[in-house]
Amino acid sequence: MKPLLRWLGLTSLAVLALQLFFIGRIAAMAVLEPQSTAFQRSEAWRLQSEKGRLPWRQQWVPYGQISDLLKRAVIASEDDGFSNHDGVDWDALEKAWQKNARAQAQADRVPGDRAAAARTNNKPPPRTPKVVGGSTITQQLAKNLFLSGERTLARKGQEFVLTLLLETLLSKQRILEIYLNSVEWGEGVFGAEAAAQHYFHKPASRLSALESARLAVMLPRPKYFEKLPNSSYLAERAGVIATRLGSAELP
């Protein structure tokens, strides 16, 4: 019994120490720019391993030097309640859960003989339904800053804790500033300034409404859309987001 209690005590102390570390890191971000994120370090390692070189574009720019059009486009596309929620959009999370459940139920209704027939005819079986997320900008930032890409309950729980810490210790404006300066916009392309220069050869402060909308739409799959700049979906969705810029509320 004593070894078990000792193990539980040490585990609790380790978890507490980790949370205190996160609190210190996030509090420092109120005045200091994060040097890199966990996701960026992972990508740097991957690029170096696979390509033997490190193509990297990133330049931090202050909040005021990022076009308000881009800020509005990202909010409209990724998290339209950003300025008002506490870090977690529970309504969006519930809708995403329901949509995933319906998609999975529909996939489960596909008869097994249909999948077998598809394989017999050298056709791929019905695809696994796409999982739709309900993550807010703050949740995405928490994950990118500190966490790995694994999908476990423990990691998701830590993401919620980090989200609440970010919302408690930083202003909404600072959260958006860090997000826009660190989010991925292509292979080795991080932050709004690098994205604006890479795709449109201009600073992030001078992006137009449609350019901003295109960048915002790329965010869920930046490396995919980087290779398909003429994607009809990208153009159509960007047009929709461009019409919503006026209703997107900035912090």
PLY file of the C-alpha trace (Angstrom):
ply
format ascii 1.0
element vertex 251
property float x
property float y
property float z
element edge 250
property int vertex1
property int vertex2
end_header
0.00 0.00 0.00
2.79 2.41 0.90
4.56 2.04 -2.48
1.25 2.80 -4.21
0.68 5.90 -2.07
4.25 7.00 -2.71
3.79 6.54 -6.45
0.52 8.51 -6.40
2.18 11.28 -4.40
5.12 11.55 -6.78
2.80 11.52 -9.79
0.68 14.30 -8.28
3.78 16.38 -7.56
5.01 15.88 -11.13
1.64 16.96 -12.56
1.57 20.00 -10.26
5.13 20.95 -11.24
4.19 20.69 -14.91
1.19 22.98 -14.44
3.33 25.53 -12.56
5.80 25.40 -15.45
3.01 26.09 -17.91
1.72 28.96 -15.75
5.17 30.56 -15.74
5.58 30.17 -19.50
2.17 31.63 -20.28
2.57 34.52 -17.82
5.86 35.43 -19.51
4.08 35.54 -22.89
2.19 38.62 -21.72
5.38 40.59 -22.44
7.71 38.20 -24.30
7.34 36.60 -27.71
7.46 32.78 -27.61
10.66 31.67 -29.34
9.00 28.63 -30.88
6.06 26.29 -30.38
5.99 22.54 -29.80
4.43 22.11 -33.25
7.13 24.22 -34.90
9.90 22.21 -33.24
8.23 19.01 -34.40
7.99 20.34 -37.96
11.61 21.53 -37.89
12.72 18.03 -36.89
10.58 16.45 -39.62
11.84 18.78 -42.35
15.45 18.29 -41.32
15.04 14.51 -41.23
13.12 14.17 -44.50
14.75 16.86 -46.62
18.15 17.33 -45.03
17.52 21.06 -44.93
15.29 23.45 -43.05
13.21 25.75 -45.29
11.80 28.18 -42.76
9.93 31.46 -43.00
8.76 33.33 -39.93
8.89 36.95 -38.82
7.14 38.23 -35.72
5.18 41.44 -36.26
3.20 43.37 -33.61
-0.58 43.15 -33.48
-0.95 46.59 -35.06
1.09 45.54 -38.11
-1.26 42.72 -39.04
-4.18 43.69 -41.25
-7.49 43.89 -39.40
-8.94 42.18 -42.47
-6.82 39.11 -41.77
-7.77 39.14 -38.08
-11.44 39.32 -39.01
-11.07 36.61 -41.67
-9.39 34.19 -39.27
-12.04 34.81 -36.61
-14.87 34.42 -39.16
-13.39 31.19 -40.52
-11.98 29.53 -37.41
-13.82 30.86 -34.36
-16.57 33.43 -34.82
-17.24 33.63 -31.07
-13.59 34.24 -30.17
-14.07 37.69 -28.64
-16.84 36.54 -26.30
-16.25 32.96 -25.16
-14.02 31.83 -22.28
-11.71 29.78 -24.47
-14.09 26.92 -25.22
-17.07 27.32 -27.53
-19.38 24.73 -26.01
-22.08 25.19 -28.67
-19.60 24.57 -31.50
-18.17 21.59 -29.62
-21.64 20.07 -29.25
-22.45 20.61 -32.93
-19.14 19.03 -33.97
-19.84 16.04 -31.71
-23.30 15.57 -33.22
-22.00 15.89 -36.78
-19.28 13.33 -36.15
-21.80 10.96 -34.55
-24.14 11.23 -37.57
-21.25 10.67 -39.99
-20.06 7.62 -38.07
-23.59 6.21 -37.87
-23.99 6.61 -41.62
-20.65 4.88 -42.22
-21.65 2.02 -39.92
-24.77 1.39 -42.01
-22.68 0.49 -45.07
-23.10 -3.31 -45.51
-19.98 -5.41 -45.20
-20.62 -7.08 -48.58
-20.48 -3.65 -50.25
-17.00 -3.08 -48.86
-16.01 -6.59 -49.96
-17.40 -5.96 -53.45
-15.45 -2.74 -53.66
-12.24 -4.60 -52.83
-13.05 -7.33 -55.36
-13.40 -4.67 -58.07
-10.10 -3.08 -57.01
-11.92 -0.10 -55.59
-11.17 1.33 -52.16
-13.77 0.57 -49.48
-15.97 3.40 -48.19
-13.82 6.01 -46.46
-13.80 6.58 -42.74
-15.91 9.67 -42.08
-13.99 12.90 -41.61
-13.80 14.00 -37.98
-14.96 17.60 -37.53
-13.42 19.54 -34.65
-14.84 22.30 -32.50
-11.57 23.84 -31.36
-11.38 27.57 -30.71
-8.44 29.78 -31.58
-7.33 29.61 -27.94
-7.48 25.81 -27.93
-5.51 25.64 -31.17
-2.88 27.96 -29.70
-2.66 25.88 -26.50
-2.11 22.73 -28.55
0.45 24.30 -30.89
2.43 25.97 -28.10
2.86 23.06 -25.74
1.42 19.72 -26.87
2.15 16.86 -29.21
-0.16 15.77 -32.00
-1.32 12.59 -30.27
-5.05 12.23 -29.58
-5.60 10.92 -26.08
-7.93 11.87 -23.25
-4.94 12.96 -21.15
-3.69 15.27 -23.89
-7.17 16.68 -24.45
-7.53 17.30 -20.73
-4.21 19.14 -20.66
-5.36 21.19 -23.64
-8.43 22.37 -21.71
-6.27 23.35 -18.72
-3.86 25.29 -20.95
-6.79 26.96 -22.70
-8.15 28.25 -19.40
-4.67 29.43 -18.36
-4.23 31.33 -21.62
-7.61 33.01 -21.23
-6.89 33.87 -17.58
-3.33 35.17 -17.94
-3.43 36.81 -21.38
-5.76 39.27 -23.07
-7.78 38.20 -26.09
-5.74 40.56 -28.22
-2.48 38.98 -27.06
-3.82 35.48 -27.69
-4.76 36.44 -31.24
-1.40 38.16 -31.77
0.57 35.07 -30.70
-1.70 32.80 -32.75
-1.33 34.84 -35.93
2.45 35.00 -35.54
2.95 31.29 -34.93
0.28 29.35 -36.84
1.34 27.23 -39.83
0.52 28.52 -43.34
2.49 26.07 -45.46
5.55 23.87 -45.28
8.02 25.84 -43.18
5.80 28.93 -43.38
4.73 30.25 -39.98
2.94 33.44 -39.05
0.98 36.10 -40.91
3.99 38.08 -42.15
5.71 35.04 -43.67
2.42 33.89 -45.23
1.68 37.30 -46.75
5.17 37.50 -48.24
5.14 33.87 -49.43
1.77 33.94 -51.18
1.23 37.60 -52.09
4.69 39.23 -51.89
3.51 41.96 -49.55
3.53 42.65 -45.79
0.72 41.35 -43.59
-0.39 44.94 -42.94
-1.39 45.39 -46.61
-3.45 42.26 -47.24
-6.75 42.78 -49.06
-10.07 41.29 -47.97
-9.93 38.40 -50.46
-6.26 37.69 -49.76
-7.01 37.62 -46.04
-9.95 35.29 -46.61
-7.83 32.90 -48.69
-5.21 32.69 -45.95
-7.89 32.08 -43.33
-9.47 29.26 -45.34
-6.06 27.58 -45.71
-5.54 27.21 -41.95
-7.08 23.75 -41.36
-4.93 22.23 -44.17
-2.18 24.73 -45.06
0.29 22.33 -46.70
-2.51 20.79 -48.79
-3.75 24.14 -50.13
-0.19 25.38 -50.66
0.11 22.70 -53.33
-3.35 23.51 -54.78
-3.46 27.31 -55.05
-6.13 27.09 -57.78
-8.47 24.89 -55.74
-12.10 25.71 -56.50
-13.03 25.01 -52.88
-10.39 27.49 -51.68
-11.69 30.19 -54.02
-15.36 29.61 -53.22
-14.88 29.37 -49.47
-12.67 32.48 -49.48
-15.44 34.37 -51.23
-17.88 33.34 -48.51
-15.51 34.35 -45.70
-14.82 37.70 -47.40
-18.53 38.54 -47.14
-18.47 37.87 -43.38
-15.60 40.17 -42.45
-17.86 43.01 -41.36
-19.62 40.83 -38.78
-16.44 39.38 -37.26
-15.80 41.02 -33.89
-12.21 41.94 -33.02
-11.00 41.81 -29.40
0 1
1 2
2 3
3 4
4 5
5 6
6 7
7 8
8 9
9 10
10 11
11 12
12 13
13 14
14 15
15 16
16 17
17 18
18 19
19 20
20 21
21 22
22 23
23 24
24 25
25 26
26 27
27 28
28 29
29 30
30 31
31 32
32 33
33 34
34 35
35 36
36 37
37 38
38 39
39 40
40 41
41 42
42 43
43 44
44 45
45 46
46 47
47 48
48 49
49 50
50 51
51 52
52 53
53 54
54 55
55 56
56 57
57 58
58 59
59 60
60 61
61 62
62 63
63 64
64 65
65 66
66 67
67 68
68 69
69 70
70 71
71 72
72 73
73 74
74 75
75 76
76 77
77 78
78 79
79 80
80 81
81 82
82 83
83 84
84 85
85 86
86 87
87 88
88 89
89 90
90 91
91 92
92 93
93 94
94 95
95 96
96 97
97 98
98 99
99 100
100 101
101 102
102 103
103 104
104 105
105 106
106 107
107 108
108 109
109 110
110 111
111 112
112 113
113 114
114 115
115 116
116 117
117 118
118 119
119 120
120 121
121 122
122 123
123 124
124 125
125 126
126 127
127 128
128 129
129 130
130 131
131 132
132 133
133 134
134 135
135 136
136 137
137 138
138 139
139 140
140 141
141 142
142 143
143 144
144 145
145 146
146 147
147 148
148 149
149 150
150 151
151 152
152 153
153 154
154 155
155 156
156 157
157 158
158 159
159 160
160 161
161 162
162 163
163 164
164 165
165 166
166 167
167 168
168 169
169 170
170 171
171 172
172 173
173 174
174 175
175 176
176 177
177 178
178 179
179 180
180 181
181 182
182 183
183 184
184 185
185 186
186 187
187 188
188 189
189 190
190 191
191 192
192 193
193 194
194 195
195 196
196 197
197 198
198 199
199 200
200 201
201 202
202 203
203 204
204 205
205 206
206 207
207 208
208 209
209 210
210 211
211 212
212 213
213 214
214 215
215 216
216 217
217 218
218 219
219 220
220 221
221 222
222 223
223 224
224 225
225 226
226 227
227 228
228 229
229 230
230 231
231 232
232 233
233 234
234 235
235 236
236 237
237 238
238 239
239 240
240 241
241 242
242 243
243 244
244 245
245 246
246 247
247 248
248 249
249 250
